[in-house]
């Protein structure tokens, strides 16, 4: 478990905002595990 990951992600976002970087926030999820499988809920 990494407890400082949120801080690192937030800092990376701050740095990107600072330099004026933008993102379209467009992406397509690619599921790999069908929800119909019995072990998917565990």
HTML snippet that shows the backbone in 3Dmol.js (N, CA, C, O; Angstrom):
<script src="https://3Dmol.org/build/3Dmol-min.js"></script>
<div id="view" style="width:600px;height:400px;position:relative"></div>
<script>
const pdb = `
ATOM      1  N   UNK A   1       0.846  -1.184   0.000  1.00  0.00           N
ATOM      2  CA  UNK A   1       0.000   0.000   0.000  1.00  0.00           C
ATOM      3  C   UNK A   1       0.883   1.235   0.000  1.00  0.00           C
ATOM      4  O   UNK A   1       1.783   1.366   0.829  1.00  0.00           O
ATOM      5  N   UNK A   2       0.625   2.124  -0.917  1.00  0.00           N
ATOM      6  CA  UNK A   2       1.409   3.357  -1.011  1.00  0.00           C
ATOM      7  C   UNK A   2       0.546   4.521  -0.536  1.00  0.00           C
ATOM      8  O   UNK A   2      -0.428   4.880  -1.198  1.00  0.00           O
ATOM      9  N   UNK A   3       0.890   5.102   0.588  1.00  0.00           N
ATOM     10  CA  UNK A   3       0.050   6.153   1.164  1.00  0.00           C
ATOM     11  C   UNK A   3       0.294   7.522   0.558  1.00  0.00           C
ATOM     12  O   UNK A   3      -0.544   8.410   0.716  1.00  0.00           O
ATOM     13  N   UNK A   4       1.399   7.726  -0.124  1.00  0.00           N
ATOM     14  CA  UNK A   4       1.684   9.058  -0.662  1.00  0.00           C
ATOM     15  C   UNK A   4       1.320   9.197  -2.138  1.00  0.00           C
ATOM     16  O   UNK A   4       1.640  10.219  -2.746  1.00  0.00           O
ATOM     17  N   UNK A   5       0.669   8.214  -2.724  1.00  0.00           N
ATOM     18  CA  UNK A   5       0.343   8.260  -4.140  1.00  0.00           C
ATOM     19  C   UNK A   5      -0.572   9.437  -4.472  1.00  0.00           C
ATOM     20  O   UNK A   5      -0.371  10.095  -5.493  1.00  0.00           O
ATOM     21  N   UNK A   6      -1.560   9.715  -3.644  1.00  0.00           N
ATOM     22  CA  UNK A   6      -2.476  10.827  -3.926  1.00  0.00           C
ATOM     23  C   UNK A   6      -1.722  12.150  -3.959  1.00  0.00           C
ATOM     24  O   UNK A   6      -2.004  13.007  -4.797  1.00  0.00           O
ATOM     25  N   UNK A   7      -0.783  12.315  -3.067  1.00  0.00           N
ATOM     26  CA  UNK A   7       0.002  13.550  -3.048  1.00  0.00           C
ATOM     27  C   UNK A   7       0.847  13.675  -4.312  1.00  0.00           C
ATOM     28  O   UNK A   7       0.983  14.770  -4.860  1.00  0.00           O
ATOM     29  N   UNK A   8       1.415  12.567  -4.779  1.00  0.00           N
ATOM     30  CA  UNK A   8       2.233  12.608  -5.994  1.00  0.00           C
ATOM     31  C   UNK A   8       1.378  12.935  -7.216  1.00  0.00           C
ATOM     32  O   UNK A   8       1.797  13.708  -8.077  1.00  0.00           O
ATOM     33  N   UNK A   9       0.180  12.350  -7.296  1.00  0.00           N
ATOM     34  CA  UNK A   9      -0.712  12.622  -8.421  1.00  0.00           C
ATOM     35  C   UNK A   9      -1.157  14.082  -8.389  1.00  0.00           C
ATOM     36  O   UNK A   9      -1.189  14.748  -9.424  1.00  0.00           O
ATOM     37  N   UNK A  10      -1.498  14.577  -7.201  1.00  0.00           N
ATOM     38  CA  UNK A  10      -1.912  15.976  -7.076  1.00  0.00           C
ATOM     39  C   UNK A  10      -0.777  16.917  -7.470  1.00  0.00           C
ATOM     40  O   UNK A  10      -1.002  17.913  -8.157  1.00  0.00           O
ATOM     41  N   UNK A  11       0.434  16.604  -7.038  1.00  0.00           N
ATOM     42  CA  UNK A  11       1.571  17.464  -7.378  1.00  0.00           C
ATOM     43  C   UNK A  11       1.815  17.480  -8.890  1.00  0.00           C
ATOM     44  O   UNK A  11       2.105  18.526  -9.470  1.00  0.00           O
ATOM     45  N   UNK A  12       1.695  16.319  -9.511  1.00  0.00           N
ATOM     46  CA  UNK A  12       1.867  16.256 -10.966  1.00  0.00           C
ATOM     47  C   UNK A  12       0.814  17.127 -11.658  1.00  0.00           C
ATOM     48  O   UNK A  12       1.114  17.794 -12.648  1.00  0.00           O
ATOM     49  N   UNK A  13      -0.424  17.121 -11.136  1.00  0.00           N
ATOM     50  CA  UNK A  13      -1.477  17.965 -11.694  1.00  0.00           C
ATOM     51  C   UNK A  13      -1.174  19.444 -11.526  1.00  0.00           C
ATOM     52  O   UNK A  13      -1.403  20.238 -12.438  1.00  0.00           O
ATOM     53  N   UNK A  14      -0.659  19.813 -10.359  1.00  0.00           N
ATOM     54  CA  UNK A  14      -0.291  21.211 -10.108  1.00  0.00           C
ATOM     55  C   UNK A  14       0.787  21.660 -11.089  1.00  0.00           C
ATOM     56  O   UNK A  14       0.714  22.755 -11.646  1.00  0.00           O
ATOM     57  N   UNK A  15       1.776  20.815 -11.291  1.00  0.00           N
ATOM     58  CA  UNK A  15       2.862  21.160 -12.212  1.00  0.00           C
ATOM     59  C   UNK A  15       2.352  21.301 -13.641  1.00  0.00           C
ATOM     60  O   UNK A  15       2.790  22.192 -14.369  1.00  0.00           O
ATOM     61  N   UNK A  16       1.431  20.432 -14.049  1.00  0.00           N
ATOM     62  CA  UNK A  16       0.874  20.532 -15.404  1.00  0.00           C
ATOM     63  C   UNK A  16       0.066  21.813 -15.565  1.00  0.00           C
ATOM     64  O   UNK A  16       0.152  22.476 -16.598  1.00  0.00           O
ATOM     65  N   UNK A  17      -0.721  22.165 -14.543  1.00  0.00           N
ATOM     66  CA  UNK A  17      -1.479  23.418 -14.603  1.00  0.00           C
ATOM     67  C   UNK A  17      -0.549  24.617 -14.674  1.00  0.00           C
ATOM     68  O   UNK A  17      -0.817  25.588 -15.380  1.00  0.00           O
ATOM     69  N   UNK A  18       0.526  24.537 -13.946  1.00  0.00           N
ATOM     70  CA  UNK A  18       1.475  25.649 -13.887  1.00  0.00           C
ATOM     71  C   UNK A  18       2.094  25.965 -15.245  1.00  0.00           C
ATOM     72  O   UNK A  18       2.344  27.128 -15.564  1.00  0.00           O
ATOM     73  N   UNK A  19       2.341  24.923 -16.045  1.00  0.00           N
ATOM     74  CA  UNK A  19       2.936  25.150 -17.363  1.00  0.00           C
ATOM     75  C   UNK A  19       1.878  25.333 -18.455  1.00  0.00           C
ATOM     76  O   UNK A  19       2.208  25.515 -19.627  1.00  0.00           O
ATOM     77  N   UNK A  20       0.602  25.281 -18.056  1.00  0.00           N
ATOM     78  CA  UNK A  20      -0.473  25.504 -19.019  1.00  0.00           C
ATOM     79  C   UNK A  20      -0.867  24.278 -19.811  1.00  0.00           C
ATOM     80  O   UNK A  20      -1.550  24.402 -20.827  1.00  0.00           O
ATOM     81  N   UNK A  21      -0.459  23.098 -19.378  1.00  0.00           N
ATOM     82  CA  UNK A  21      -0.815  21.873 -20.091  1.00  0.00           C
ATOM     83  C   UNK A  21      -2.313  21.602 -19.947  1.00  0.00           C
ATOM     84  O   UNK A  21      -2.897  21.841 -18.891  1.00  0.00           O
ATOM     85  N   UNK A  22      -2.914  21.109 -21.002  1.00  0.00           N
ATOM     86  CA  UNK A  22      -4.335  20.767 -20.972  1.00  0.00           C
ATOM     87  C   UNK A  22      -4.518  19.330 -21.416  1.00  0.00           C
ATOM     88  O   UNK A  22      -3.615  18.719 -21.987  1.00  0.00           O
ATOM     89  N   UNK A  23      -5.700  18.801 -21.145  1.00  0.00           N
ATOM     90  CA  UNK A  23      -6.019  17.436 -21.522  1.00  0.00           C
ATOM     91  C   UNK A  23      -7.478  17.406 -21.953  1.00  0.00           C
ATOM     92  O   UNK A  23      -8.307  18.106 -21.373  1.00  0.00           O
ATOM     93  N   UNK A  24      -7.798  16.614 -22.954  1.00  0.00           N
ATOM     94  CA  UNK A  24      -9.176  16.536 -23.436  1.00  0.00           C
ATOM     95  C   UNK A  24     -10.042  15.672 -22.533  1.00  0.00           C
ATOM     96  O   UNK A  24     -11.269  15.739 -22.610  1.00  0.00           O
ATOM     97  N   UNK A  25      -9.435  14.873 -21.692  1.00  0.00           N
ATOM     98  CA  UNK A  25     -10.143  13.963 -20.792  1.00  0.00           C
ATOM     99  C   UNK A  25     -11.012  12.969 -21.550  1.00  0.00           C
ATOM    100  O   UNK A  25     -11.996  12.465 -21.008  1.00  0.00           O
ATOM    101  N   UNK A  26     -10.660  12.687 -22.786  1.00  0.00           N
ATOM    102  CA  UNK A  26     -11.398  11.712 -23.583  1.00  0.00           C
ATOM    103  C   UNK A  26     -10.612  10.409 -23.614  1.00  0.00           C
ATOM    104  O   UNK A  26      -9.444  10.383 -24.003  1.00  0.00           O
ATOM    105  N   UNK A  27     -11.265   9.333 -23.200  1.00  0.00           N
ATOM    106  CA  UNK A  27     -10.632   8.023 -23.241  1.00  0.00           C
ATOM    107  C   UNK A  27     -11.712   6.955 -23.334  1.00  0.00           C
ATOM    108  O   UNK A  27     -12.880   7.213 -23.045  1.00  0.00           O
ATOM    109  N   UNK A  28     -11.318   5.772 -23.733  1.00  0.00           N
ATOM    110  CA  UNK A  28     -12.245   4.654 -23.827  1.00  0.00           C
ATOM    111  C   UNK A  28     -11.760   3.544 -22.909  1.00  0.00           C
ATOM    112  O   UNK A  28     -10.655   3.035 -23.100  1.00  0.00           O
ATOM    113  N   UNK A  29     -12.556   3.156 -21.918  1.00  0.00           N
ATOM    114  CA  UNK A  29     -12.151   2.053 -21.055  1.00  0.00           C
ATOM    115  C   UNK A  29     -12.135   0.744 -21.834  1.00  0.00           C
ATOM    116  O   UNK A  29     -12.960   0.534 -22.723  1.00  0.00           O
ATOM    117  N   UNK A  30     -11.199  -0.130 -21.501  1.00  0.00           N
ATOM    118  CA  UNK A  30     -11.110  -1.439 -22.136  1.00  0.00           C
ATOM    119  C   UNK A  30     -11.252  -2.508 -21.059  1.00  0.00           C
ATOM    120  O   UNK A  30     -10.257  -2.921 -20.464  1.00  0.00           O
ATOM    121  N   UNK A  31     -12.481  -2.962 -20.801  1.00  0.00           N
ATOM    122  CA  UNK A  31     -12.679  -3.968 -19.752  1.00  0.00           C
ATOM    123  C   UNK A  31     -12.017  -5.285 -20.130  1.00  0.00           C
ATOM    124  O   UNK A  31     -11.999  -5.676 -21.297  1.00  0.00           O
ATOM    125  N   UNK A  32     -11.476  -5.957 -19.126  1.00  0.00           N
ATOM    126  CA  UNK A  32     -10.818  -7.244 -19.366  1.00  0.00           C
ATOM    127  C   UNK A  32     -11.513  -8.391 -18.653  1.00  0.00           C
ATOM    128  O   UNK A  32     -11.259  -9.553 -18.970  1.00  0.00           O
ATOM    129  N   UNK A  33     -12.378  -8.095 -17.704  1.00  0.00           N
ATOM    130  CA  UNK A  33     -12.983  -9.135 -16.899  1.00  0.00           C
ATOM    131  C   UNK A  33     -14.500  -9.017 -16.981  1.00  0.00           C
ATOM    132  O   UNK A  33     -15.075  -8.090 -16.410  1.00  0.00           O
ATOM    133  N   UNK A  34     -15.152  -9.931 -17.675  1.00  0.00           N
ATOM    134  CA  UNK A  34     -16.612  -9.863 -17.782  1.00  0.00           C
ATOM    135  C   UNK A  34     -17.257  -9.969 -16.396  1.00  0.00           C
ATOM    136  O   UNK A  34     -16.827 -10.774 -15.570  1.00  0.00           O
ATOM    137  N   UNK A  35     -18.266  -9.174 -16.151  1.00  0.00           N
ATOM    138  CA  UNK A  35     -18.940  -9.205 -14.855  1.00  0.00           C
ATOM    139  C   UNK A  35     -19.741 -10.479 -14.647  1.00  0.00           C
ATOM    140  O   UNK A  35     -20.160 -10.760 -13.524  1.00  0.00           O
ATOM    141  N   UNK A  36     -19.964 -11.254 -15.695  1.00  0.00           N
ATOM    142  CA  UNK A  36     -20.720 -12.496 -15.576  1.00  0.00           C
ATOM    143  C   UNK A  36     -19.913 -13.604 -14.902  1.00  0.00           C
ATOM    144  O   UNK A  36     -20.493 -14.597 -14.462  1.00  0.00           O
ATOM    145  N   UNK A  37     -18.600 -13.459 -14.812  1.00  0.00           N
ATOM    146  CA  UNK A  37     -17.786 -14.487 -14.165  1.00  0.00           C
ATOM    147  C   UNK A  37     -18.037 -14.479 -12.663  1.00  0.00           C
ATOM    148  O   UNK A  37     -18.122 -13.407 -12.063  1.00  0.00           O
ATOM    149  N   UNK A  38     -18.159 -15.659 -12.039  1.00  0.00           N
ATOM    150  CA  UNK A  38     -18.492 -15.736 -10.610  1.00  0.00           C
ATOM    151  C   UNK A  38     -17.469 -15.054  -9.696  1.00  0.00           C
ATOM    152  O   UNK A  38     -17.855 -14.517  -8.657  1.00  0.00           O
ATOM    153  N   UNK A  39     -16.197 -15.057 -10.040  1.00  0.00           N
ATOM    154  CA  UNK A  39     -15.172 -14.481  -9.174  1.00  0.00           C
ATOM    155  C   UNK A  39     -15.065 -12.969  -9.306  1.00  0.00           C
ATOM    156  O   UNK A  39     -14.306 -12.343  -8.566  1.00  0.00           O
ATOM    157  N   UNK A  40     -15.794 -12.376 -10.216  1.00  0.00           N
ATOM    158  CA  UNK A  40     -15.660 -10.939 -10.453  1.00  0.00           C
ATOM    159  C   UNK A  40     -16.118 -10.098  -9.264  1.00  0.00           C
ATOM    160  O   UNK A  40     -15.627  -8.985  -9.078  1.00  0.00           O
ATOM    161  N   UNK A  41     -17.039 -10.602  -8.463  1.00  0.00           N
ATOM    162  CA  UNK A  41     -17.573  -9.827  -7.339  1.00  0.00           C
ATOM    163  C   UNK A  41     -16.714  -9.939  -6.089  1.00  0.00           C
ATOM    164  O   UNK A  41     -16.923  -9.191  -5.133  1.00  0.00           O
ATOM    165  N   UNK A  42     -15.783 -10.827  -6.074  1.00  0.00           N
ATOM    166  CA  UNK A  42     -14.978 -11.030  -4.861  1.00  0.00           C
ATOM    167  C   UNK A  42     -13.861 -10.044  -4.734  1.00  0.00           C
ATOM    168  O   UNK A  42     -13.102 -10.092  -3.766  1.00  0.00           O
TER     169      UNK A  42
END
`;
const viewer = $3Dmol.createViewer("view");
viewer.addModel(pdb, "pdb");
viewer.setStyle({}, {cartoon: {color: "spectrum"}});
viewer.zoomTo();
viewer.render();
</script>
